[in-house]
Amino acid sequence: MHLKGTLPILILQVLERGPSHGYAIAQDIKQRSKGVLDFREGTLYPALHSQEAKGFIEASQRVEQGRTRRYYQLTQKGRKALAKEKREWQESSNAINLILGEALGHG
C-alpha cells in the first residue's frame, strides 16, 4: 500500500531518529506500519534524491561490511520541513476523520 505523497514525510520522520541508508529506511517504514506501507526501490530512491535536492537531507558514503552504502541524514532545513508537514498532516487527517465519521454515522 502506498498513500500518495506520504513517502517524503515518512523518510524525514525515519531520519529524525538518526542517519540511515535506503534499504533500512524502507524496512523501518514497513516495520513501523506493521507491513501496511511497503515502498520498493523504484519509489524510495527517487524520493530520497528529491529530498536531497530540496536540501532536506544530505548523503554521505560509508563502508559497511566491505560494501559502500549511501547514508542519509536530516538537515536543519529538513527538520523544519518535517515539523510543518506533521502539522499539515494532522490538520488534514482530523478533517478527513470528521467527514468519514459523519459518513459512517459516527459524527
Buried (B, 14 or more C-beta within 10 A) or exposed (E): EEEEEBBBBBBBBBBBEEBBBBEBBBBBBBEEBEEEBEBEEEEBBEBBEBBBEEEBBBBEEEEEEEEEBEBBBBBEEBBEBBEEBBEEEEEEEEEEEEEEEEEEEEE
